[in-house]
Amino acid sequence: MSEIVSLGQHFNKGQRLFRLLENSELSTIDTKYQKQVTDCSEIFTSCLQQVRKAGVFSSNETLEDMKTSDLKYFLLEYYLGELSLKTVGPERFVLVEKAKSHFEEFLELCEVYELLSKEDKKYYSEQSKQVKKDPSKKREEKIARYKREQETKSKLEELESLLSLEEDESLAEASDMEDTIRESFLTLIDLCIQKTLEQYVSIQQEEEMLLQMKQMHLRNGEQSQRDIDEASELRLDQPLNRDGPILSKEGQPLRPFIITNQRKALQDQVFRPGWRLPTMSIDEYLQQEMDRGNFISGGGKTPEKVEIDDNDEAALDAETYKAREWDDFTDANPRGWGNQGVNRG
């Protein structure tokens, strides 16, 4: 009897921690949260081992034969399934498969003790066989199950308001509250059955997605390995023909070549501006033009005009002749004269 009491206390500790996890404001990837998930999983795993060792569940007894204090152990597989989904790890598919296994064990145990309703059995069978349904019918079924889950939650809240599940159950069983305690356990089991069935649907969808991702990674890995194997088959011990064709008429490589990422090249062609991008900066262009001699370096301020001394008659005469020559040139070549033939029919 002391072993059963110890088991019950151990279970209650894990259940309190599980409820803290459900109402926690921490992120699932938080180190503290994951530590609590691990601790809770260890507690329920230990409880499950003790339950199996003690033979709490037997095929020779019915639900009515079970003690009220033992009903809560139906939830061990359910809690372990939920904790597997809350665990964060690199092997997500393994965790999902582990959760699925726990949920299946929970539903099978409930079915043995006739805790599964006829409706739940049908729904579980359809989901296991992945029976396709009409979208409208599927939506109606989902709404009906949601309403049922809300009603079950309300009933459980009413029962828990009448008693505290944290009390010593051995004392409660001796009182007239045993029926209420038993009903509250059965209602909680029923609620977990409904949650399990919904989780079962989500798990199947996640499994399909994870398998598709795994197959995609495998295809990409095989393609990369194939490229490496094909490149390694080249005869590098022969003289290289760097100027000849890459492939023979039969499609065999004649010389080494580099396989570029065609997808990346296509992406670069698509996701680019509609205008031609510059290939050099302005400074680089100016330097290039200077190197070609198209720019004359030096310069500075324009030199000031030298004033001619009024007493320098030779300089005055030269300036006068220069001005007259310029006047004669402008008279003979009017402004715009050289463009008269431009833009004519």
C-alpha positions as CSV (number, residue, x, y, z in Angstrom):
1,M,0.0,0.0,0.0
2,S,2.9,2.3,0.7
3,E,4.1,1.8,-2.8
4,I,0.7,2.9,-4.3
5,V,0.7,6.0,-2.1
6,S,4.2,6.9,-3.1
7,L,3.2,6.4,-6.7
8,G,0.2,8.7,-6.3
9,Q,2.3,11.4,-4.8
10,H,4.8,11.1,-7.6
11,F,2.1,11.4,-10.2
12,N,0.5,14.4,-8.5
13,K,3.9,16.2,-8.6
14,G,4.2,15.5,-12.3
15,Q,0.6,16.6,-12.9
16,R,1.2,19.9,-11.2
17,L,4.3,20.5,-13.3
18,F,2.4,19.6,-16.5
19,R,-0.3,22.2,-15.7
20,L,2.4,24.8,-15.1
21,L,3.8,24.1,-18.5
22,E,0.3,24.4,-20.1
23,N,-0.1,27.9,-18.5
24,S,3.5,29.0,-18.8
25,E,4.3,32.3,-20.5
26,L,7.8,31.1,-21.4
27,S,8.6,30.3,-25.0
28,T,8.8,26.6,-25.9
29,I,12.5,27.1,-27.0
30,D,13.4,28.7,-23.6
31,T,16.0,26.7,-21.7
32,K,14.0,26.9,-18.5
33,Y,10.8,25.6,-20.2
34,Q,12.6,22.7,-21.9
35,K,14.2,21.8,-18.5
36,Q,10.6,21.6,-17.0
37,V,9.5,19.5,-19.9
38,T,12.4,17.0,-19.3
39,D,11.7,16.9,-15.6
40,C,8.0,16.3,-16.1
41,S,8.8,13.5,-18.7
42,E,11.1,11.8,-16.3
43,I,8.4,11.8,-13.5
44,F,5.7,10.3,-15.8
45,T,8.1,7.8,-17.3
46,S,9.0,6.6,-13.8
47,C,5.3,6.5,-12.9
48,L,4.5,4.4,-16.0
49,Q,7.2,1.9,-15.1
50,Q,5.8,1.6,-11.5
51,V,2.2,1.2,-12.9
52,R,3.3,-1.6,-15.2
53,K,5.3,-3.3,-12.4
54,A,2.4,-3.1,-10.0
55,G,-0.1,-4.4,-12.6
56,V,-2.5,-1.6,-12.0
57,F,-4.3,-2.3,-15.4
58,S,-5.5,-5.8,-16.0
59,S,-7.5,-7.4,-18.7
60,N,-9.4,-9.4,-16.1
61,E,-11.1,-6.4,-14.6
62,T,-13.5,-3.7,-15.8
63,L,-13.7,0.0,-15.2
64,E,-16.1,-0.5,-12.4
65,D,-13.6,-2.8,-10.7
66,M,-10.9,-0.2,-10.7
67,K,-10.3,2.0,-7.6
68,T,-11.0,5.7,-8.0
69,S,-7.4,6.5,-7.1
70,D,-6.1,4.4,-10.0
71,L,-8.1,6.1,-12.7
72,K,-5.7,9.0,-13.1
73,Y,-3.0,6.6,-14.3
74,F,-4.9,6.3,-17.6
75,L,-3.5,9.8,-18.4
76,L,0.2,8.8,-18.2
77,E,0.5,7.9,-21.9
78,Y,-1.4,11.0,-22.8
79,Y,0.9,13.3,-20.8
80,L,4.0,11.7,-22.3
81,G,2.6,12.2,-25.8
82,E,2.0,15.9,-25.1
83,L,5.4,16.3,-23.6
84,S,7.0,14.7,-26.6
85,L,5.4,17.4,-28.8
86,K,6.6,20.1,-26.5
87,T,10.2,18.9,-26.7
88,V,12.5,20.9,-29.0
89,G,15.2,18.9,-30.7
90,P,16.9,18.3,-34.0
91,E,15.1,15.1,-34.8
92,R,11.6,16.4,-35.0
93,F,10.3,13.4,-36.9
94,V,11.5,11.1,-34.1
95,L,9.7,13.2,-31.5
96,V,6.5,13.2,-33.5
97,E,6.6,9.4,-33.9
98,K,7.2,9.0,-30.2
99,A,4.2,11.2,-29.4
100,K,2.0,9.3,-31.8
101,S,3.0,6.0,-30.1
102,H,2.1,7.3,-26.7
103,F,-1.3,8.6,-28.0
104,E,-2.1,5.3,-29.6
105,E,-1.2,3.5,-26.3
106,F,-3.5,5.8,-24.5
107,L,-6.5,5.3,-26.9
108,E,-6.0,1.5,-26.9
109,L,-6.1,1.4,-23.1
110,C,-9.2,3.5,-23.1
111,E,-10.8,1.3,-25.6
112,V,-10.1,-1.8,-23.6
113,Y,-11.9,-0.3,-20.6
114,E,-14.7,1.0,-22.8
115,L,-13.9,4.6,-22.3
116,L,-14.1,5.4,-26.0
117,S,-17.5,6.3,-27.2
118,K,-18.9,4.9,-30.4
119,E,-18.4,8.3,-32.1
120,D,-14.7,8.4,-30.9
121,K,-14.1,4.9,-32.2
122,K,-15.4,5.7,-35.6
123,Y,-13.4,9.0,-35.8
124,Y,-10.2,7.3,-34.6
125,S,-10.7,4.5,-37.2
126,E,-11.3,7.0,-40.0
127,Q,-8.2,9.1,-39.1
128,S,-6.0,6.0,-38.8
129,K,-7.1,4.9,-42.3
130,Q,-6.9,8.5,-43.6
131,V,-10.4,8.3,-45.0
132,K,-11.2,11.3,-47.3
133,K,-14.4,13.2,-46.6
134,D,-16.4,15.9,-48.2
135,P,-15.1,19.3,-47.1
136,S,-18.5,20.5,-45.9
137,K,-19.0,17.3,-43.9
138,K,-15.5,17.5,-42.5
139,R,-16.2,21.1,-41.4
140,E,-19.5,20.1,-39.7
141,E,-17.7,17.3,-37.9
142,K,-15.0,19.6,-36.7
143,I,-17.5,22.1,-35.4
144,A,-19.4,19.4,-33.5
145,R,-16.2,18.1,-31.9
146,Y,-15.2,21.5,-30.9
147,K,-18.6,22.1,-29.2
148,R,-18.3,18.8,-27.4
149,E,-14.8,19.6,-26.2
150,Q,-16.1,23.0,-24.8
151,E,-19.0,21.2,-23.0
152,T,-16.6,18.7,-21.5
153,K,-14.3,21.5,-20.2
154,S,-17.2,23.3,-18.6
155,K,-18.3,20.1,-16.9
156,L,-14.8,19.5,-15.6
157,E,-14.6,23.0,-14.2
158,E,-17.9,22.6,-12.4
159,L,-16.6,19.3,-10.8
160,E,-13.3,20.8,-9.8
161,S,-15.1,23.7,-8.2
162,L,-16.8,21.2,-5.8
163,L,-13.6,19.5,-4.7
164,S,-9.8,19.9,-4.9
165,L,-7.9,17.3,-6.8
166,E,-4.9,18.1,-4.7
167,E,-6.4,16.7,-1.5
168,D,-5.4,13.3,-0.1
169,E,-7.6,10.9,-2.1
170,S,-7.5,8.2,0.6
171,L,-9.4,10.6,2.9
172,A,-11.7,11.7,0.1
173,E,-12.6,8.1,-0.8
174,A,-13.7,7.5,2.8
175,S,-16.2,10.4,2.5
176,D,-19.3,11.0,0.4
177,M,-17.1,12.9,-2.2
178,E,-15.8,9.7,-3.8
179,D,-18.5,9.8,-6.5
180,T,-17.6,13.4,-7.4
181,I,-13.9,12.6,-7.5
182,R,-14.5,9.5,-9.7
183,E,-16.7,11.5,-12.1
184,S,-14.1,14.3,-12.3
185,F,-11.4,11.7,-13.3
186,L,-13.6,10.2,-15.9
187,T,-14.5,13.6,-17.3
188,L,-10.8,14.5,-17.4
189,I,-10.0,11.3,-19.3
190,D,-12.8,12.0,-21.7
191,L,-11.4,15.5,-22.4
192,C,-7.9,14.0,-23.0
193,I,-9.4,11.5,-25.4
194,Q,-10.8,14.3,-27.5
195,K,-7.6,16.3,-27.4
196,T,-5.7,13.1,-28.4
197,L,-7.8,12.6,-31.4
198,E,-7.3,16.2,-32.5
199,Q,-3.5,15.8,-31.9
200,Y,-3.6,12.6,-33.9
201,V,-4.8,14.5,-37.0
202,S,-2.2,17.2,-36.5
203,I,0.5,14.6,-36.2
204,Q,-0.4,12.9,-39.4
205,Q,-0.2,16.2,-41.2
206,E,3.1,17.1,-39.7
207,E,4.5,13.6,-40.5
208,E,3.6,14.1,-44.2
209,M,5.2,17.5,-44.3
210,L,8.4,16.2,-42.6
211,L,8.6,13.2,-45.0
212,Q,8.3,15.6,-48.0
213,M,11.1,17.8,-46.6
214,K,13.3,14.7,-45.9
215,Q,12.7,13.4,-49.5
216,M,13.6,16.9,-50.9
217,H,16.8,17.0,-48.9
218,L,17.7,13.5,-50.1
219,R,17.1,14.4,-53.7
220,N,19.3,17.5,-53.4
221,G,22.0,15.4,-51.7
222,E,21.8,12.7,-54.4
223,Q,22.0,15.3,-57.2
224,S,25.1,16.9,-55.6
225,Q,26.7,13.5,-55.1
226,R,25.9,12.6,-58.8
227,D,27.7,15.7,-60.0
228,I,30.8,14.8,-57.9
229,D,30.8,11.3,-59.2
230,E,30.5,12.4,-62.8
231,A,33.4,14.8,-62.4
232,S,35.6,12.2,-60.7
233,E,35.2,9.9,-63.8
234,L,37.2,12.3,-66.0
235,R,40.6,10.9,-67.1
236,L,42.8,13.5,-65.6
237,D,46.0,11.5,-66.4
238,Q,45.6,12.2,-70.2
239,P,46.8,15.5,-71.8
240,L,44.1,18.1,-71.5
241,N,42.5,19.4,-74.7
242,R,41.6,22.9,-73.5
243,D,40.6,24.2,-76.9
244,G,38.4,21.4,-78.1
245,P,34.7,20.6,-77.5
246,I,33.5,19.9,-73.9
247,L,31.4,16.8,-74.9
248,S,31.7,14.2,-77.5
249,K,28.9,13.2,-79.9
250,E,28.0,10.5,-77.5
251,G,27.7,13.0,-74.6
252,Q,30.9,11.9,-72.9
253,P,33.1,14.7,-71.3
254,L,36.3,15.3,-73.3
255,R,37.9,17.7,-70.8
256,P,37.2,19.0,-67.3
257,F,34.7,21.7,-67.0
258,I,33.0,23.6,-64.2
259,I,29.3,23.0,-63.5
260,T,27.7,26.3,-62.5
261,N,24.5,26.7,-60.6
262,Q,22.0,27.2,-63.3
263,R,19.2,28.0,-60.9
264,K,21.3,30.8,-59.3
265,A,22.2,32.2,-62.8
266,L,18.5,32.3,-63.8
267,Q,17.6,34.0,-60.5
268,D,20.3,36.6,-61.1
269,Q,18.8,37.3,-64.6
270,V,15.2,37.6,-63.3
271,F,15.8,39.6,-60.1
272,R,17.7,42.5,-61.5
273,P,16.9,46.1,-62.5
274,G,15.6,46.9,-66.0
275,W,18.5,49.2,-66.7
276,R,22.2,48.5,-67.4
277,L,24.1,48.8,-64.1
278,P,27.5,50.7,-64.1
279,T,30.6,48.5,-64.2
280,M,33.0,51.1,-62.7
281,S,32.8,54.2,-60.5
282,I,33.2,57.8,-61.7
283,D,36.6,58.0,-60.1
284,E,37.7,54.9,-62.0
285,Y,36.4,56.3,-65.3
286,L,38.2,59.6,-64.8
287,Q,41.4,57.9,-64.0
288,Q,41.0,55.7,-67.1
289,E,40.5,58.7,-69.3
290,M,43.5,60.5,-67.8
291,D,45.6,57.4,-68.4
292,R,44.5,57.5,-72.1
293,G,45.6,61.2,-72.3
294,N,42.0,62.5,-72.9
295,F,42.4,65.0,-70.0
296,I,45.2,67.6,-69.7
297,S,46.4,67.9,-66.1
298,G,47.5,71.2,-64.6
299,G,45.6,74.4,-65.1
300,G,44.8,76.9,-62.4
301,K,43.4,80.4,-62.4
302,T,43.1,82.3,-65.7
303,P,46.1,84.6,-66.1
304,E,45.2,88.3,-65.8
305,K,45.4,90.4,-69.0
306,V,48.6,92.3,-69.2
307,E,48.1,96.0,-69.4
308,I,49.9,97.7,-72.4
309,D,52.0,100.8,-71.6
310,D,50.6,103.9,-73.4
311,N,54.2,104.9,-74.3
312,D,54.9,101.5,-76.0
313,E,53.9,102.4,-79.6
314,A,55.0,99.1,-81.0
315,A,52.8,97.1,-78.6
316,L,49.9,99.5,-79.2
317,D,50.2,99.0,-83.0
318,A,50.4,95.2,-82.7
319,E,47.2,95.2,-80.5
320,T,45.4,97.4,-83.1
321,Y,46.4,95.1,-86.0
322,K,45.2,92.1,-84.0
323,A,41.8,93.7,-83.3
324,R,41.4,94.7,-87.0
325,E,42.2,91.1,-88.2
326,W,39.6,89.7,-85.8
327,D,37.0,92.2,-87.1
328,D,37.7,91.2,-90.7
329,F,37.4,87.5,-89.8
330,T,34.0,88.0,-88.1
331,D,32.7,90.0,-91.0
332,A,33.7,87.2,-93.4
333,N,32.4,84.4,-91.2
334,P,29.1,85.5,-89.6
335,R,28.0,83.6,-86.4
336,G,26.1,80.4,-87.4
337,W,27.4,80.4,-91.0
338,G,28.9,77.0,-90.7
339,N,25.5,75.4,-89.7
340,Q,23.5,76.5,-92.7
341,G,23.5,73.1,-94.4
342,V,22.3,71.3,-91.3
343,N,18.7,69.8,-91.1
344,R,17.9,70.7,-94.7
345,G,15.4,68.4,-96.4
